[in-house]
Amino acid sequence: MNTNKKTYKAGGTITLNRNRGYVYVCYNYQRKKLKRTTDVKALDSEWDNDKRCLKPDANNYFERSAKIIRTRNAMAKAVKDLLNIGLEPDLKKVRVCFDLNMNIHADSKGMDDFWKNISDFTRNEKRGASKAYKNKIKNWSKSLLQFESSGFGIKWSKTYISKYQHDKYMTFLGSELNLADNTVRGYNKLLKCFLRKYYPEHYWARYIKTLDIQPKPVALTEEELMRLLFLNVDDKWKEVHTVFCMLCLTGMEFKDLKNYKQWESVDRYFSYSRNRTGILARVPAGDILKSFINKLLLCGINHTPSYYCRLIKILFQEYDFSRNVTYFEYRNRKAHKITKSLSEMVCMSTGHRTFTQILFDKGFSLEEVKSMTGIVSDECLNPYRLPASA
């Protein structure tokens, strides 16, 4: 990232300064200074005072660097625009042009520079996709073009973006050792993860809201859940059966369930921080849940989610949970409806989806479900079958 001092002919100098931790872009002209914050805070340990930039190992380096670059480029463009039309770039005119560029021009330019830095940073990293994933990655890579086109009204071509965005996207996919199944849900999850990781929020938020393929989550019905809860399983299934039923009864994700250590103090209800976000979920504790808490305290959680996922599929197959489930497979940016048995589709995340769906089926309102699950995003709840009043 080249953020050093730059001089424009008869246009003054643009530098980056740090004051009280915040990084500022400063335009100096005829012994006067226009200072604009980049809204980035840098600690002493994260700031390279010689090069006047963030160090590459700084926390959230890519996102914060992009904000600095966009702000600096908006200032540079303001000066250049005034010089190009033959005006003297006094501070008042530069201020007006800067505000205009931040609202209109700086985003697209900042994206190019942002991706260039990511490409430079990862060029020497030895990461690549295995042969088993090549076809999957080939299809997924097309989605980046769709994203770029949707955000800015520009028809981006692969040729134009291949040097920065496309190469980085391929590297990202190749570095994922546990790529999701090639379904719409798995594809969307991976794409969202990529956008959140490497784009500032205002780029990806509007795109994620436009994802129009939202398959219903695979969840157990209340009848299937009750049958599962009272199954008399063999000893080899007791641990996975207990863990999965706990997910269904609490709505917890697996990591939340594993990290929760206050089971012995649960009375009428308990609360926990959902997905370690600080957002509290409040779960009523009935007799059935308390009986499974006792079972969980006896057996514990001793394996990984992938291990439990394999076992729960076998358990569902052995005990004939064979209802057909419809889902979508994503091929060449088109959704294809596929039908499979519940025993093939079940996984550990089916547990908290079951809890959420049954709340809606019982007539709980959207706000009540948010309070009980800790899920506050309408986007996350939209795929469920909502009650008519929601």
C-alpha positions, 0 to 999 in steps of 0.5 A: 500500500503506497500511502507515502507523501505525494506532491501534485504540480501546483497542487500541494501535498497529501499525507497520512498522519495519525493523531490520538490513534486515528489516521487522517488524510491531510492536504497541505496547500500554501501553508494551510491544511485540510484534514479528513479522518479515515475513521480508522484507529491504529495502535502504535504496534499496528502503525508503521511510522516510517512508511506512514501506513498500517503494518500488514499484520495489523488486525483487520488489515485489509478492511482498514487499509481499504478505508484509508486508501479510499479516503486518500484517493478521494482527496487526490482526485479532488485536487486532480479534478481541480487542476485538470479544469484549470482551477486553483485548488484552494481548501474550500474547493478541495473540501467540496470535491472531496465530499463529492468523491467520497459519495460517488467516485471513491468507492469503485477506485477504492475497491480496485486498490483494496483488491490489489493489496490483497493480491499482493499480500497473498501472491507468495502464499502457497495455497491451492485447490485440490483436484476434487474441488476444481469443478466446484470452484469453477462454478463458484468463481462465476458468482464474483462477476455477478456480485461485482455487476450487481453492486455498481451497475457496471457489467464487469468482465472476467478479463477486467477483474481477473488480475485482482478479484477473480484470482483472490476469489479462487485463492480463497476457495482453494484455501478452504479445506472443508468446502460446503456441499454444492447446494444453494445454501452451501454456495451462498454460505461460502460466498457470504463468508468470502464477501464479509472477510474481504469487503467492507460492509457497505459492499456486501450487505446490499448484495446479500440482501438480493440473494433471491434463492432462500431454500427452507431450512432442513428441520424436523417436524414436531412429531419427528422430534418427539419420536426422536426424544423418546427413542430407546437407542443403543449405547453406541448412539447415546452420546450423539443422540443426547447432543443432537436432542439438546441442540433441538431443545435449546436452539443452540449452535454446536459451539455454544452448546459445547462452551456452556458450563452452567447446566447444573444451575438451570431452573425454569429457563436459562440464557446464553450468548448466542454464537459468542456475539453478546446477543442473549437467547432465553430458552425455557427449561421444561422437564424433557430438557432437564432430563437431557441436561442430566444425560449430557452431564453424564456423557459429555461432548467428546467429539467434533461436529463432523464426527457427530454429523456422520453418526447422526445420519447413520442413526436416522437411517437405522431408525427409519427417519426417511421423509423426503426433503426437498433442497436446491442444488446450484449449477451454473448459477441456476437452482435445481430442485432435488429430493433426498431422504431426511437421513441423508440431509440431517446434520448438527445444524438441523438441531437449532433450525428445528427449534426455530421452526417449531417455535414458528409452527407453535404460533410464536411471533417473530419478536418472540422467536428473536428473543428466544433464539438470539437471532436478530436478523430478519434475513436469517429468519426469512427462509423459515415458514413464518406464521401469517401474523409475522 
